Amino acid sequence: MQNRDAVFLEDLCPKLRDRCWRQSLHNFTGRKCIYCGNTSESIDHVIPCSKGGLSVTDNCVPACLSCNGSKTDIEVFSWYRQQTFYDPRRAMAVRAWIDGDRRLAMRLLQWAEPKTNQPAKGLYKLQNLDFDLETAA
């Protein structure tokens, strides 16, 4: 039996195909909302369906329920600029996602994530300075 002759479960059950597609969108961003960085629980249409947006990967982004609910059918960038958590790097990531450049979108989202495990450079230098002063005395 050839692969082209096979019947896949996704072909028999469109809901399963949709669920796999939605999960793949969440996995792209590490289950983070593309707008605020919280846990993503829904899929937001960047261009709302009510304004002609399609349910395709370039138009659908992972979002938390709060962002998805407050955006409603407003244009994404005008809504996002008014939010207290606005981050221009995330706005550029949304633009890259819409343009189909998910690699750039992921790099921008990584850049927008706060670094918590690395010590501050000034603190590290200060620790070395203290160490040097103690050995010199």
C-alpha positions in Angstrom: 0.0 0.0 0.0 1.4 3.4 -1.0 1.3 6.4 1.3 -0.9 8.2 -1.2 -3.5 5.4 -0.9 -3.6 5.5 2.9 -6.6 7.0 4.7 -5.5 9.2 7.6 -7.6 9.7 10.7 -7.4 13.5 10.1 -9.1 13.0 6.8 -12.0 11.1 8.4 -12.4 13.5 11.4 -12.0 17.2 10.5 -12.3 18.1 14.2 -9.1 16.1 14.9 -7.4 17.9 12.1 -8.5 21.3 13.5 -7.4 20.3 17.0 -3.9 19.2 15.7 -3.6 22.5 13.8 -4.6 24.6 16.9 -2.1 22.6 19.0 0.6 23.3 16.5 -0.1 27.0 16.7 0.2 26.9 20.5 3.4 24.9 20.3 5.0 27.5 18.0 5.0 30.0 20.9 5.5 27.6 23.7 1.9 28.0 24.8 2.4 31.7 25.3 0.0 34.5 24.3 1.6 36.4 21.3 0.3 39.7 22.7 1.1 39.6 26.5 3.2 36.5 27.1 0.7 34.8 29.5 -0.4 31.2 28.9 -2.3 30.9 25.6 -5.7 29.3 25.9 -7.3 30.3 22.6 -6.7 31.2 19.0 -7.2 34.8 17.9 -8.0 35.9 14.4 -5.7 38.9 13.7 -8.2 40.0 11.0 -11.5 39.0 12.6 -13.8 36.7 10.8 -16.5 39.4 10.9 -14.2 41.6 8.8 -13.3 38.9 6.2 -10.4 37.2 8.1 -9.9 33.5 7.3 -9.0 30.6 9.6 -5.5 30.1 8.2 -2.2 30.0 10.0 -1.1 33.5 8.8 -4.3 35.0 10.3 -4.5 33.0 13.6 -2.3 33.5 16.6 -2.2 31.9 20.0 -3.7 34.3 22.6 -4.8 34.2 26.2 -8.5 34.5 26.9 -8.1 38.0 28.3 -6.4 39.4 25.2 -8.7 37.5 22.8 -11.8 38.7 24.6 -10.7 42.4 24.9 -9.6 42.6 21.3 -13.0 41.4 20.0 -13.2 42.6 16.3 -10.9 45.7 16.6 -7.9 46.1 14.3 -5.0 44.4 16.0 -2.4 47.1 16.0 -4.6 49.9 17.1 -5.9 47.7 20.0 -2.4 46.5 20.9 -0.9 50.0 21.2 -3.5 50.9 23.8 -2.7 48.0 26.1 -0.6 48.5 29.2 1.6 45.5 28.3 2.4 46.8 24.8 5.8 45.7 23.6 7.0 46.8 20.2 9.0 43.5 19.8 5.8 41.6 20.2 4.0 43.9 17.8 6.8 43.2 15.2 6.3 39.5 15.9 2.6 39.8 15.1 3.5 41.6 11.9 6.0 38.9 11.0 3.4 36.1 11.8 0.9 37.8 9.5 3.5 38.0 6.7 4.1 34.3 7.1 7.6 34.6 8.6 7.2 32.5 11.7 11.0 32.1 12.2 11.3 35.9 12.6 8.2 36.0 14.8 9.7 33.4 17.1 13.0 35.2 17.3 11.2 38.5 18.2 9.1 36.7 20.8 12.2 35.1 22.4 13.8 38.6 22.5 10.7 39.9 24.2 10.9 37.3 27.0 12.4 38.6 30.2 15.7 37.0 31.2 15.5 35.7 34.7 18.3 33.2 35.0 21.2 35.4 34.0 22.8 37.7 36.6 22.9 41.4 35.8 26.2 42.4 34.2 26.8 45.2 36.6 26.3 42.9 39.6 28.7 40.3 38.2 31.4 42.9 37.7 30.8 44.2 41.2 31.2 40.7 42.6 34.5 40.3 40.8 35.6 43.7 42.1 34.8 42.8 45.7 36.7 39.5 45.2 39.7 41.3 43.9 39.7 43.8 46.8 39.5 41.0 49.3 42.5 39.2 47.9 44.6 42.4 47.6 44.1 43.2 51.3 
